[in-house]
Amino acid sequence: MGKLKIGVVGSGVAGMASAIRMAIKGFDVHVYEQSEVAGGKLNQLNGNGYRFDTGPSLFTLPQLLDDLFTAAGKEASSYIRYNRLDVVTRYFYPDGSVLNANADPVAFADECSATFGEPAHNILNYLKESKLLYELTANLFIFSPFPTYKVFSSPEAKLLARNPRRLRAFTTMHQVNVKSFADSRIVQLFDRYATYNGSNPYKAPGTLTMIPHLEHNVGAFFPEKGMRQVSEALEALALDVGVTFHFSSAVGKILTDKNGVTGLLVKGEEVKFDAVVNDTDIFYAYPTLLPEKKLPWLYKQQEPSTSALIFYWGVKTTHPQLELHNILFSENYRKEFEEMERGRISTDPTVYLFISSKQVASDAPAGCENWFTMINVPPDTGQNWPKLVEECRVSIQAKIKAMLGIDLKPIIEFERVIDPPTIARTTSSFGGSLYGISSNGMMAAFSRHPNHRKSIPGLYFVGGSVHPGGGIPLCLASAKIVDDLVSSPHNSCNL
Ligand SMILES: Cc1cc2nc3c(=O)[nH]c(=O)nc-3n(C[C@H](O)[C@H](O)[C@H](O)COP(=O)(O)OP(=O)(O)OC[C@H]3O[C@@H](n4cnc5c(N)ncnc54)[C@H](O)[C@@H]3O)c2cc1C
């Protein structure tokens, strides 16, 4: 048999990571990307001397990225270098209190105790539980194909079957947090981790309380040249291992016959492939690229993750009271999520400020800062976005003035705005959802679209909208699963 020829649709993190892994195995891999550049949501914009990462800003589990370089026999540090952050996030509360979330668990617990009187052991116990939960579930729900007989017969699954409560799936994340902490501001801080995969802490299962383990025990990191360096490093590695990229090449259709996948339709031309990896959102892929195949009912029911409204502001002063990552909390967190459920935006949203020039001086002119100012918003269902952008600009700037004492109006010298329809248009994500599918509900992890469906031989799925979920680490995990499945298809015994 000749060299297996694989087509990858989309050059997001997961598309590139799977392409790299398959090229290392010796396959002939071609990545088709509709845009002119690689990276998908992990992109950047430049203007007036400012550079902004447009998508992800939090970088956790970098070892999953390093694994790719190791697999290729390369030194990761010759492609990307990153540093561990001492302060993960600086939190600002409406009552004027400020908390530095130190990466070090003991320093963090002491800070919570000194600022809010939260007993330090509550924080330390929580992070310990978070670690145990991660260790118990990671192999089942993150690093293996799901659902498979192999996973269900694993020692971890048997342990959980004996004591399902350990999964914390029968209670919401918020309920776990209320039980764990004395101070409502600490509850709000830990509730926020649900947004790390675009979920609602009042609906997401307590299983998501494993997320803080990644930031405080394993660590939060930042690449030396900013987040965009992650996709640049992936692209460079892909080229080095022999992947061929086709830019400005939108795939029109994934071609199939009764035996499975036969190739791709690109710019009206049929290109033959032995297998195809789809890195686009399944809610886009099924109706557009696979019109003859139906998205099964179970997966259709999944709630998309939240989207975002982001103002990229070039600010001509510096602000020592701000960190790389900053959160300006709202008065009523529950209300924010209730509004989003109704497709609306709260008048007092929590504001996230990410200023990469705090770490990468060249990202802003001297004496200036690049403010990535984001609020979580519902996915696009036809809201009047131009009007919402105007309203949110006013409410966000008013909040920043009230909470930080910074009057932005006279000091903003550059602005770009990205709203859900823009995210949807540029990355083909459903309604502009950031992470694909949310984890809102006890069964979310069990009902994600798998990485392979037996009924479509030769077609594999990676990226945020499929198992194990959204965010850079999980996208990298999906790429590894798919590489294993392509190499050993007998493993894909989906139920
Ligand atoms: C604003 C924002 C903030 C985020 N913050 C974080 C964070 O802090 N940390 C974190 O870990 N994650 C974060 N995420 C999520 C993270 O960016 C995504 O989960 C991840 O990058 C998705 O990668 P992917 O491989 O699924 O594909 P995507 O990045 O969605 O890429 C899909 C690619 O497919 C291409 N494509 C689509 N249709 C076609 C077609 N027909 N033909 C060819 N190409 C096509 C698109 O152009 C795109 O390049 C954030 C996302 C956004 C948008």
The ligand as an SDF file (V2000), in Angstrom:
LIG
                    3D

 53 58  0  0  0  0  0  0  0  0999 V2000
  -12.0900   35.3770   21.8800 C   0  0  0  0  0  0  0  0  0  0  0  0
  -11.6570   33.9910   22.2400 C   0  0  0  0  0  0  0  0  0  0  0  0
  -11.0390   33.7710   23.4500 C   0  0  0  0  0  0  0  0  0  0  0  0
  -10.6120   32.4800   23.7980 C   0  0  0  0  0  0  0  0  0  0  0  0
   -9.8980   32.2990   24.9490 N   0  0  0  0  0  0  0  0  0  0  0  0
   -9.2850   31.1130   25.1710 C   0  0  0  0  0  0  0  0  0  0  0  0
   -8.3070   30.9860   26.1880 C   0  0  0  0  0  0  0  0  0  0  0  0
   -7.9940   31.9580   26.8800 O   0  0  0  0  0  0  0  0  0  0  0  0
   -7.6930   29.7820   26.3610 N   0  0  0  0  0  0  0  0  0  0  0  0
   -7.9930   28.7020   25.5690 C   0  0  0  0  0  0  0  0  0  0  0  0
   -7.4030   27.6340   25.7630 O   0  0  0  0  0  0  0  0  0  0  0  0
   -8.9100   28.7980   24.5850 N   0  0  0  0  0  0  0  0  0  0  0  0
   -9.5500   29.9760   24.3480 C   0  0  0  0  0  0  0  0  0  0  0  0
  -10.4220   30.1180   23.3110 N   0  0  0  0  0  0  0  0  0  0  0  0
  -10.8560   28.9180   22.5820 C   0  0  0  0  0  0  0  0  0  0  0  0
   -9.8200   28.4400   21.5730 C   0  0  0  0  0  0  0  0  0  0  0  0
   -9.4160   29.5250   20.7870 O   0  0  0  0  0  0  0  0  0  0  0  0
  -10.4400   27.3910   20.6850 C   0  0  0  0  0  0  0  0  0  0  0  0
  -11.0110   26.3380   21.4540 O   0  0  0  0  0  0  0  0  0  0  0  0
   -9.4330   26.7730   19.7180 C   0  0  0  0  0  0  0  0  0  0  0  0
   -8.5240   27.7210   19.2380 O   0  0  0  0  0  0  0  0  0  0  0  0
  -10.2370   26.1660   18.5890 C   0  0  0  0  0  0  0  0  0  0  0  0
   -9.3930   25.5180   17.7000 O   0  0  0  0  0  0  0  0  0  0  0  0
   -9.9890   24.5510   16.6040 P   0  0  0  0  0  0  0  0  0  0  0  0
   -8.8940   23.6620   16.1770 O   0  0  0  0  0  0  0  0  0  0  0  0
  -11.2410   23.9120   17.1080 O   0  0  0  0  0  0  0  0  0  0  0  0
  -10.3970   25.4100   15.3530 O   0  0  0  0  0  0  0  0  0  0  0  0
  -10.6980   26.9210   15.0040 P   0  0  0  0  0  0  0  0  0  0  0  0
   -9.7350   27.8090   15.6580 O   0  0  0  0  0  0  0  0  0  0  0  0
  -12.1300   27.1730   15.1520 O   0  0  0  0  0  0  0  0  0  0  0  0
  -10.3110   26.8920   13.4730 O   0  0  0  0  0  0  0  0  0  0  0  0
  -11.1190   26.3410   12.4700 C   0  0  0  0  0  0  0  0  0  0  0  0
  -10.4580   26.6970   11.1560 C   0  0  0  0  0  0  0  0  0  0  0  0
  -11.2050   26.1250   10.0980 O   0  0  0  0  0  0  0  0  0  0  0  0
  -11.2330   27.0680    9.0390 C   0  0  0  0  0  0  0  0  0  0  0  0
  -12.3800   26.7380    8.1770 N   0  0  0  0  0  0  0  0  0  0  0  0
  -13.6890   26.8180    8.4850 C   0  0  0  0  0  0  0  0  0  0  0  0
  -14.4450   26.4100    7.4500 N   0  0  0  0  0  0  0  0  0  0  0  0
  -13.5820   26.0410    6.4740 C   0  0  0  0  0  0  0  0  0  0  0  0
  -13.7420   25.5200    5.1730 C   0  0  0  0  0  0  0  0  0  0  0  0
  -14.9380   25.2690    4.6280 N   0  0  0  0  0  0  0  0  0  0  0  0
  -12.6310   25.2440    4.4420 N   0  0  0  0  0  0  0  0  0  0  0  0
  -11.3860   25.4720    4.9510 C   0  0  0  0  0  0  0  0  0  0  0  0
  -11.1760   25.9870    6.1780 N   0  0  0  0  0  0  0  0  0  0  0  0
  -12.2640   26.2520    6.9350 C   0  0  0  0  0  0  0  0  0  0  0  0
  -11.3700   28.4040    9.7330 C   0  0  0  0  0  0  0  0  0  0  0  0
  -10.9960   29.4820    8.9060 O   0  0  0  0  0  0  0  0  0  0  0  0
  -10.4180   28.2030   10.9050 C   0  0  0  0  0  0  0  0  0  0  0  0
   -9.1110   28.5850   10.5870 O   0  0  0  0  0  0  0  0  0  0  0  0
  -10.8760   31.3930   22.9260 C   0  0  0  0  0  0  0  0  0  0  0  0
  -11.5230   31.6170   21.7120 C   0  0  0  0  0  0  0  0  0  0  0  0
  -11.8890   32.9070   21.3530 C   0  0  0  0  0  0  0  0  0  0  0  0
  -12.5360   33.1420   20.0020 C   0  0  0  0  0  0  0  0  0  0  0  0
  1  2  1  0
  2  3  1  0
  2 52  2  0
  3  4  2  0
  4  5  1  0
  4 50  1  0
  5  6  2  0
  6  7  1  0
  6 13  1  0
  7  8  2  0
  7  9  1  0
  9 10  1  0
 10 11  2  0
 10 12  1  0
 12 13  2  0
 13 14  1  0
 14 15  1  0
 14 50  1  0
 15 16  1  0
 16 17  1  0
 16 18  1  0
 18 19  1  0
 18 20  1  0
 20 21  1  0
 20 22  1  0
 22 23  1  0
 23 24  1  0
 24 25  2  0
 24 26  1  0
 24 27  1  0
 27 28  1  0
 28 29  2  0
 28 30  1  0
 28 31  1  0
 31 32  1  0
 32 33  1  0
 33 34  1  0
 33 48  1  0
 34 35  1  0
 35 36  1  0
 35 46  1  0
 36 37  1  0
 36 45  1  0
 37 38  2  0
 38 39  1  0
 39 40  1  0
 39 45  2  0
 40 41  1  0
 40 42  2  0
 42 43  1  0
 43 44  2  0
 44 45  1  0
 46 47  1  0
 46 48  1  0
 48 49  1  0
 50 51  2  0
 51 52  1  0
 52 53  1  0
M  END
$$$$
